[in-house]
Structures are given as C-alpha cells and as structure tokens.
C-alpha cells in the first residue's frame, strides 16, 4: 500500500485592507468629483484624488486593519470629494494675498512697498487688456522706443537731457557701470560701499558689471584729495557717489560734496555717477517731511548720470530710473543688457501715470498714496486707532487690556533711514 498523505487545510490570507478603498473610476462618476472637474479640470482633479487615496491607503496599511474593519474606516465618496475640494482650493489660492500693514513702516519691502495711485492702477489695467503702442510711434508711423512713453516726464521733472528705464535700481546701477566703465576702474568712497536689501552689495554689482572697484578714504572720512590721487589716466572710467539711503554714519565724519566731486571728475575727463537709491521727485520738506536728495539736485550739482528707484519714495511701480547726459544715456541704451532689464507695458503705463501726477503738485499729496500716508497727521491716526479699539478689545476678550498709545513709525525701505514719524496705535 502506498503512503497516505494527510490533507492539511490551507487557511486563506486575510484580504488586504486597501481593497476597501474605492477606485478612481468610481469616484469620477460621483457628482461631487464631476463638479471639481468642471471647476479645476480633469488633470488637477485626478492629482487631488490620487493624493487623497494615497493618504487613505497609508492610514489603513499602518493601522493593520482587516478588510471588514477597513471598510468601516473608509469615508463616503462625498467626504472624499470634500477632501479633494479642500486640497484643490489650497492649491489654486493666490500666493500674493492682501494683508494689513501693521508694522509701523510705511514703505515696507516685504509688503510690496508703494501703493499705486488710482489713475496708475487704471492705466495698468488698460495696458493689460488691450494692445498698446508699446514700441510703435503713432506719429512717425514706425518702430518706437518704449522708454519714450515716460522720458518726456522724467526730463521735465529732473532737468536731465535724456532718460532710460529698467526693472529696478540695482539693474540701473549695473547697466550704467557696465555701459560706461566695463574693464576699467570706478572710484568710490569706502563709506559708501552699501549693502541694499537681500544682501546685494555695491562692490558685488560693480564686479558683475565688469568694473574694478577702487575704494578711497575710510569708513567715516573721505576727502577730495583721496579721489584726486586715485585717478589714473586711461584706467579710471568714472567716479561714483552712492547715497546712504538705508543707513547713516554720524560723529567724526567727512565726505566730499557732490559739486566738488563733479569738479574733480570733469577736470580729469571722466563722468560722475550718482546712485540716489530711493530718490524722490518732489521736495519732501514742502510736505513737512525730512529732506531727501532729488535727481534734479544731483544733476544741478554736476552729476552726469543719476540712478534711483520708482517704487520707494517716488510711490510708483518697481523700476530703476536713469537720467543724465544725452550721450551717456545713448550709450547705456545701446548695451545689449538693456533689453534683458527692460520693463513691460504694465509698469510703463503705471509709471507714466505717477510721473504725470508729479507735474501737478496740488494733487500730489492727495492722490499719491505714499505721500498721503507719510503726511498723515498724528491726530487723524489716533482717531482711526480709537475707532478700531472696540474691535481689538473684543478680540482679546479680557486676556489683555487694549488702549490707544502715541508712538513713532518708520518711513522705511531704503529711504530716510533714521527719520521717524509721529503716529498712534492700539496696544
């Protein structure tokens, strides 16, 4: 007789819990997911479903649930649709969101600096939605230069012979140096080798522009003779002055005045470049604010090229403005990097509107948000703080006391660094 083989029952392995998870096809037939496809598109909805199902799969697997228990843990299809909708809303929510500026700094870099005037907003919107004569000369019926749309206003407001526009003031400084001094030396006072926002430093910009920095003087004291002794014929391309728009050195100090510096430069046949940083097109003292050098003043004192920002004290869109001698601006415009650094139609439209507003000083303080905010009376701010005080008190709900206090605010963002304004707040 042959050997008998006993039959050993084979126990079936428990079904994996992931079998309880609904299929993608089933979910797509649910009305909740159909609505998501209509709003967000099929591709993004499928990605959201895959994300939610993967989270569910991980939860069931880690939990070690059997199929029966897992089925009870799987949410209804409608609930899964709600989870996908939440994820999709988070995905498509704008990254740039309106916020309240409660920092005490009027021009705050992290919060977008200057607010546009209403006319500038309208001009920008129009340029966004319609074809415009960006580089077309309607009168000459031929190709035009985009800078022409704002150049006439810049000449009127600064007294310059010519002007150019790029995407920010760092780009303006770079383009000027690269155009006028590439391969040669530019002499700057050691006390003016500033660092601007985001750790961008004047020496680094000069290096990238292909210039060789020749620093003279000391951190706190620089004299006319320092510049005169440093100039080398054939090697020196320009002298440069950098306005301390985001810091101030006090105490035992000395610096060369702009007129003296211009005289030294012109005596040796080289241009004087003046970087004002923030820059303002109006005499701020006329509005009760501290003085900030203007491009007109810099040109009158002998600067050949002046650079400044459009989105700080000027109160317009982000851009870098270059004004000065016609021959030097022409050379700057011929630089191939000018095209890489140019501004688009939207910013040009907004900038033209802001510049036009400066030509009407009676409207300026009322309609330019930057100037209007800087000129607000402390009494008006205190009254506004009193109006919001009840809401603040309700929000703290007895956990703290709320009151209106007088304090100081900062102008900020590379402009008038040590000057403050009287204000009030709830605390």
C-alpha positions in Angstrom: 0.0 0.0 0.0 1.2 3.4 -0.8 1.8 6.0 1.8 -1.2 8.1 2.8 -0.9 11.8 2.6 -3.0 13.6 5.1 -4.8 16.7 3.7 -3.8 19.8 5.6 -6.3 22.7 5.2 -4.8 25.8 3.8 -6.0 28.9 5.5 -6.8 31.8 3.2 -4.8 35.0 3.9 -6.9 37.9 5.1 -7.8 40.3 2.3 -5.6 43.4 2.4 -7.4 46.4 3.8 -6.7 48.5 0.7 -9.3 46.6 -1.2 -11.8 48.7 0.7 -10.6 51.9 -1.0 -12.8 53.0 -3.8 -11.5 53.0 -7.4 -10.7 56.2 -9.2 -13.3 55.3 -11.9 -16.0 55.0 -9.2 -15.1 58.3 -7.7 -15.1 60.1 -11.1 -18.8 59.0 -11.5 -19.8 60.8 -8.3 -21.4 64.2 -8.7 -19.0 65.8 -6.3 -16.0 65.0 -8.4 -17.8 66.0 -11.6 -18.2 69.5 -10.1 -14.4 69.6 -9.3 -13.6 68.6 -12.8 -15.8 71.4 -14.1 -14.0 73.9 -11.9 -10.4 72.7 -11.8 -10.0 70.5 -14.8 -9.6 66.7 -15.1 -5.8 66.6 -14.7 -5.8 68.6 -11.4 -8.8 66.7 -10.1 -7.1 63.3 -10.8 -4.0 64.5 -9.0 -6.1 65.5 -6.0 -7.8 62.1 -6.0 -4.5 60.3 -6.1 -3.2 62.3 -3.2 -6.3 61.7 -1.0 -6.4 57.9 -1.8 -2.6 57.6 -1.1 -3.2 59.2 2.3 -6.1 56.8 3.0 -4.0 53.8 1.8 -1.2 54.7 4.2 -3.6 55.1 7.1 -5.2 51.7 6.5 -2.0 49.9 6.0 -0.2 51.4 9.0 -3.3 50.7 11.2 -3.1 46.9 10.4 -6.9 46.7 9.8 -8.6 43.7 8.2 -10.9 44.3 5.3 -14.1 44.4 7.3 -12.8 47.0 9.7 -11.1 48.9 6.9 -14.3 49.2 5.0 -15.8 50.9 8.1 -12.9 53.3 8.2 -13.1 54.4 4.5 -15.1 57.7 4.2 -18.0 58.0 1.9 -17.4 59.2 -1.6 -18.9 62.6 -0.9 -16.5 63.0 2.0 -13.6 62.2 -0.2 -14.8 64.7 -2.7 -14.8 67.4 0.1 -11.2 66.5 1.0 -10.2 66.8 -2.7 -12.0 70.1 -2.9 -10.2 71.4 0.1 -6.8 70.4 -1.3 -7.7 72.0 -4.7 -8.8 75.3 -3.1 -5.5 75.4 -1.2 -3.6 74.7 -4.5 -5.2 77.4 -6.6 -5.4 80.0 -3.8 -3.3 83.1 -4.9 0.1 83.2 -3.4 0.1 87.0 -3.3 -2.7 87.9 -0.8 -3.8 91.3 0.6 -2.6 91.9 4.1 -2.8 94.7 6.7 0.5 96.7 7.1 0.6 97.0 10.9 4.4 97.1 11.0 4.8 100.8 11.6 6.9 101.1 8.4 5.1 102.9 5.6 7.2 101.6 2.7 7.8 98.0 3.7 9.8 95.9 1.3 8.3 92.6 2.5 4.8 94.0 2.0 5.3 95.4 -1.5 6.5 98.9 -0.9 4.5 101.7 -2.6 0.7 101.5 -3.2 -0.3 102.7 -6.7 -2.5 105.8 -7.2 -5.9 105.1 -8.6 -5.0 106.5 -12.0 -1.9 104.3 -12.2 -4.0 101.2 -11.4 -6.4 102.1 -14.1 -3.6 102.7 -16.6 -2.0 99.4 -15.8 -5.3 97.5 -16.2 -6.0 99.1 -19.5 -2.5 98.1 -20.7 -3.1 94.6 -19.5 -6.3 94.1 -21.5 -5.6 95.9 -24.8 -2.9 96.2 -27.5 -1.0 99.4 -26.9 1.7 101.3 -28.9 4.5 100.0 -26.7 7.2 100.1 -29.4 5.3 101.9 -32.1 5.5 105.6 -33.0 1.9 106.6 -33.9 3.0 110.0 -35.2 6.1 108.7 -37.2 4.3 105.6 -38.3 7.3 103.4 -37.5 9.0 101.5 -34.8 9.3 103.4 -31.5 11.3 103.2 -28.2 9.4 102.0 -25.2 11.2 104.4 -22.9 9.8 107.3 -24.8 6.5 106.9 -23.0 8.0 108.2 -19.8 11.1 110.0 -20.9 9.4 113.4 -21.5 8.1 113.4 -18.0 11.4 112.4 -16.5 13.2 115.2 -18.3 10.5 117.7 -17.2 10.8 116.6 -13.6 14.6 116.2 -13.3 16.0 118.6 -15.8 18.0 115.8 -17.5 18.9 115.6 -21.1 17.8 112.0 -21.6 16.4 109.1 -19.6 16.1 105.3 -19.6 14.1 102.8 -17.5 14.9 99.3 -16.3 13.3 96.8 -13.9 14.8 98.1 -10.6 17.5 100.4 -9.3 20.1 97.6 -8.8 19.7 96.9 -12.5 20.1 100.6 -13.3 23.4 100.8 -11.4 24.6 97.6 -13.1 23.7 98.8 -16.6 25.3 102.2 -16.1 28.5 100.7 -14.8 28.7 98.0 -17.4 28.0 100.6 -20.2 30.4 103.3 -19.1 33.1 101.5 -17.2 33.5 97.8 -18.1 37.1 96.7 -17.8 38.1 99.9 -16.0 38.2 101.4 -12.5 35.4 103.2 -10.7 36.4 105.2 -7.7 34.0 105.2 -4.7 34.4 106.3 -1.1 34.8 103.4 1.3 32.0 104.8 3.5 29.5 104.5 0.5 30.0 100.8 -0.3 26.5 100.0 0.9 24.6 96.8 1.1 21.0 97.0 -0.1 18.1 94.6 0.6 18.6 90.9 0.1 22.4 91.1 0.7 23.1 92.8 -2.6 26.2 94.9 -2.3 27.6 97.7 -4.4 31.0 96.0 -4.7 29.3 92.8 -6.0 27.2 94.7 -8.5 30.3 96.5 -9.8 32.2 93.2 -10.1 29.4 91.7 -12.1 29.3 94.8 -14.3 32.9 94.1 -15.2 34.3 97.1 -13.3 37.3 97.2 -10.9 36.4 98.9 -7.7 38.9 101.5 -6.4 37.8 102.5 -2.9 39.3 105.6 -1.3 39.2 107.2 2.1 37.9 105.5 5.3 34.6 104.4 6.5 33.8 107.7 8.3 36.1 110.2 6.4 36.8 110.7 2.8 38.4 113.9 1.3 38.7 115.5 -2.1 42.4 114.7 -2.3 41.6 110.9 -1.9 39.8 111.0 -5.2 42.3 113.2 -7.0 45.2 111.0 -6.0 43.4 107.8 -7.1 42.5 108.9 -10.6 44.7 107.2 -13.2 44.5 108.3 -16.9 43.4 105.5 -19.1 42.4 103.3 -16.2 39.8 105.3 -14.4 36.4 105.3 -16.1 34.2 107.2 -13.6 33.8 108.5 -10.1 30.7 107.2 -8.2 28.7 108.6 -5.3 26.3 106.3 -3.5 23.7 108.0 -1.4 23.3 106.4 2.1 19.6 105.8 1.6 19.4 102.9 4.1 21.9 104.0 6.8 23.7 107.0 8.3 27.1 107.5 9.7 27.4 110.1 12.5 30.1 111.6 14.6 33.6 112.3 13.4 32.8 112.2 9.7 33.7 113.9 6.4 32.6 113.4 2.8 33.2 115.1 -0.5 30.3 117.3 -1.6 28.7 116.4 -4.9 29.8 119.7 -6.6 33.4 119.1 -5.5 33.3 115.5 -6.7 31.9 116.6 -10.0 34.6 119.2 -10.4 37.3 116.5 -9.8 35.7 114.1 -12.3 35.3 116.7 -15.0 38.8 118.1 -14.5 40.0 114.6 -15.4 37.6 114.0 -18.2 35.5 111.2 -16.5 31.8 111.2 -15.6 30.3 111.3 -12.1 27.7 108.6 -11.5 25.3 109.3 -8.6 23.2 106.5 -7.2 20.4 108.0 -5.1 18.9 104.7 -4.2 15.4 105.7 -3.2 15.2 109.1 -4.7 12.3 111.5 -4.8 11.0 113.7 -7.5 9.5 116.2 -5.0 10.9 118.4 -2.3 9.7 116.5 0.7 10.3 119.4 3.0 7.4 121.2 1.3 5.2 118.5 2.8 6.6 118.7 6.3 8.9 115.7 5.8 12.7 115.3 6.1 14.8 116.3 3.0 15.8 113.5 0.6 18.1 114.4 -2.3 16.3 114.6 -5.7 17.6 113.8 -9.1 17.3 117.4 -10.2 19.5 118.5 -7.3 22.1 115.8 -8.1 22.2 116.9 -11.8 22.4 120.6 -10.9 25.4 119.8 -8.7 27.3 118.2 -11.6 26.4 114.5 -11.7 26.4 113.2 -15.3 24.2 110.1 -14.7 21.8 109.6 -11.8 20.0 106.4 -10.8 17.0 106.0 -8.5 14.1 103.7 -7.7 10.5 104.1 -8.8 8.8 102.1 -6.1 10.1 103.8 -2.9 9.6 107.4 -2.1 8.6 108.1 -5.7 5.5 106.0 -5.0 5.2 104.1 -8.3 5.8 100.7 -9.7 9.1 98.8 -9.2 11.6 100.1 -11.7 15.0 101.7 -12.0 15.3 105.2 -13.5 18.4 106.5 -15.2 18.7 110.2 -16.1 21.6 112.3 -17.3 23.7 113.4 -20.2 22.3 112.5 -23.6 25.4 111.0 -25.0 25.9 108.7 -21.9 22.2 107.7 -21.9 22.5 106.8 -25.6 25.5 104.6 -24.8 23.6 102.9 -22.0 20.6 102.2 -24.3 22.9 100.5 -26.8 24.1 98.0 -24.2 22.6 94.6 -25.1 21.7 94.1 -21.4 19.2 97.0 -21.7 16.8 94.6 -23.4 17.2 92.0 -20.7 16.5 94.5 -18.0 13.6 96.4 -19.6 10.2 96.9 -18.1 6.9 95.7 -19.6 3.9 97.7 -20.8 2.0 97.4 -17.5 4.7 99.1 -15.4 5.4 101.7 -18.0 1.7 102.6 -18.1 1.6 102.9 -14.3 4.9 104.8 -14.2 3.7 107.3 -16.8 0.6 108.0 -14.7 2.6 108.5 -11.5 5.1 110.9 -13.2 2.2 112.9 -14.7 0.8 113.3 -11.2 4.2 114.8 -10.0 3.7 117.5 -12.6 0.6 118.6 -10.7 1.8 119.3 -7.1 -1.6 120.4 -6.0 -2.9 116.9 -6.5 0.2 115.1 -5.4 -0.2 114.8 -1.6 -3.9 113.9 -2.0 -3.6 111.3 -4.7 -0.2 109.7 -4.3 -0.7 107.0 -1.5 2.9 107.1 -0.4 2.9 110.8 0.2 -0.5 110.8 1.6 0.4 108.1 4.2 3.7 109.9 5.1 1.8 113.2 5.6 -1.0 111.9 7.8 -1.5 113.9 11.0 -1.0 112.1 14.3 -4.4 113.3 15.4 -6.1 111.6 12.4 -4.2 108.4 13.0 -5.1 108.5 16.7 -8.8 109.0 15.8 -8.6 105.9 13.5 -7.0 103.9 16.2 -9.8 104.9 18.6 -12.4 103.7 16.0 -10.8 100.2 15.8 -10.2 100.0 19.6 -13.5 98.3 20.4 -12.8 95.5 17.8 -9.3 95.0 19.3 -10.8 94.8 22.8 -13.3 92.3 21.7 -10.7 90.2 20.1 -8.5 89.9 23.2 -11.7 89.1 25.3 -10.3 90.1 28.6 -6.9 88.3 28.2 -5.3 91.7 27.9 -6.1 95.3 28.0 -6.4 97.5 24.9 -5.7 101.2 24.6 -4.6 103.8 22.2 -1.0 105.0 22.6 1.2 107.5 20.8 4.3 106.1 19.2 6.7 106.5 16.2 6.7 104.9 12.8 9.4 104.4 10.2 9.4 105.6 6.6 11.4 102.5 5.6 12.6 100.5 2.6 15.8 102.3 1.9 14.6 105.8 2.4 15.3 108.3 5.2 16.7 105.5 7.5 16.9 107.4 10.8 13.9 109.6 10.4 10.6 108.7 12.1 7.1 109.9 12.0 4.7 110.6 14.9 1.8 108.1 14.9 -0.6 106.2 17.2 -1.7 102.6 17.6 -3.8 100.3 19.6 -1.8 98.3 22.1 
